[in-house]
Amino acid sequence: MDPIQEELLYKELSLLPRPCYPFPDRVNQHIDSLASEYREWIDTDCDFTSASARAAYKRHRLSDIAARAFPSLSLEELRPVARFTSCLAIIDDFLDKADAAELERVRNEATALLLGIDDREPPRAGFYRQVYLIRQDALAIVDGLWGGEAIQRGGHAATA
């Protein structure tokens, strides 16, 4: 598009009514602390991606998804949600060209970690360590035995 056409397009667009979000724009008070942790997760556990991809993920601040979706949670409660959303978005990008066998292998390993079927922390940093930490973070905030049982029942129901 040449510059004149682009200028005309933007002029026309400026005349349109601006969308209005009808709900309060609430953001969790821990958004910046969570973003700081998120950048550490990328530095520590995303060495399977390129340096330019890691820099892009840091700019994207995928942890903000959790902070905007759950404005009232504590940092401890936000952490597993942020790990889940950011970790799975990153691995989705990474596995974009993977074949079905590789996707199934990753799914099986991640599922075993999330459900506690494999309850050992992965020996080295990376995607699977983040998946393991999602479960550990979630278990740390569950109230009492009922919560742990609910997680176990939910996990087993999902695999049955």
N, C-alpha and C positions, 0 to 999 in steps of 0.2 A: 504494500500500500504506500503510495507516495505521501509526502508530508502534508500536502494540501487536503487530500482525501481524509487523512487521519485527523487533521484539525477540524474538518467539517463533521466527522463522525463524533468526536468528543464534544463539539458544540451542540449537536443534536441530543446526545446522551445527557448533557447537563440540563436539558429542559424537561427530562422525564422526572416523575416524582421519585424521591429517594425512599427506599424500603425502610420500614420502621419495625424494629423488633419489639413486640408488645410486652415482653417480660423484663423484669429487672436484670441488669447485667451484673451478676454477682460473681466474684472471683474469690477463691480461697485465700485466706491470709498467708498461707504457707507457699504460695506459688513460686516465689523466688528461691526459697530454701529447697523446694522440690526440684526446681530447674538446676540448681547447683549440684544436687545429688545426681540428677539425670546426666549432666555433663561428665561426672565421675564415672557413671556406669558405662558411658560411651568410651571413655579413655581406657577403662579397665577391661571391659568385656566385648568390645566390638572390633578387636583387631583383625577379625576375619573380613572386614570391609576395608576399602581404600581410605587413605587419609582424606581425600576430597569428600568422600561419602560421610565420614565421621564429622567433618567440618559442617557439611550440609545438615546432618541430623542435629547438631548442636544449634544451628540457626533455626531449625524448625521447631525446637522446644516442644516435642511431642508430649512431654509431661504436663503441659498446660491443658491438654484435653481433660485429664483427671481433675485438675484444679478448677476448671470451669464447670465441669459436670457435677462436682461435689463440693460446693463452696463452704459447707459447714463441717467437713471432716477434719480430724486432727492430722498432723503430718504422718503419724504412724498408720492411720486408716487410709490415707491417700496413697502411701507408698506402693502397696501391692497393685492397686488400680493403675498407677502410673507405670510401674514396671511392665504390667501386662500389655497396656496399650502401646507403649513405646517399643518394647522388646519385640512384640509380634509385628508391628509395622516395619521395623528394621529387618527382621528375618524374612518377611514377605517380599521386600525389595530384593534382598540377597538371593532368595530362591526363585526369583522371577523366571529363570530359564531352566530350572531343575526338572528332571524327568519324574514320572509318577513313582518310580521306585525310591528315589531320593526323598521325595515329599512324604511318602509313607514312612520311611525310616525316621525322618525328623519328627513327624507327627507321633509315632509310637514312643520315641524317647522322651519327647516333651510331655506327652500324656502320662507316662509312667512317673515322671518327676512331679507333675502337678497333682496327681492322685495319691502320691506317697507309695506307690508300688515299688519304685526305686527311691529309697529315702536317704541315699548317700549323696553328700555334696560332691558335685563333679570335681575331679582333681585339679583342673586348671580353669583359668578364667575363660569366659566365652558365653555364647548364647545359652547353653544348657545350665550354666551357673546362674544366670539371670532367671531362668525358668524355675530352678530349684528355690531361689530366693523369693519368688512370687509366693510360693506355698508357705515358706517359712514366715514371711511378713504377714500373710493372711492368718496363719495359725497363731501368731503372736498377739493378734488383736481380738481373737474369738473369745467370747465370754463363757468361761466354764466348760464343763463336759458336754453340755447340750450342743454347743457350737461345733466342737470337734466331731461329735457324732453326726451332725447334720452335714458337715463337709464330707465325711466318709460315706454316708448314705448317698449323697448327691453324686459323688464321684463314681461309686459302684453302679448306681442307676444309669449313669451316662455310658458305662462300658458294657452293660448287660445287653 
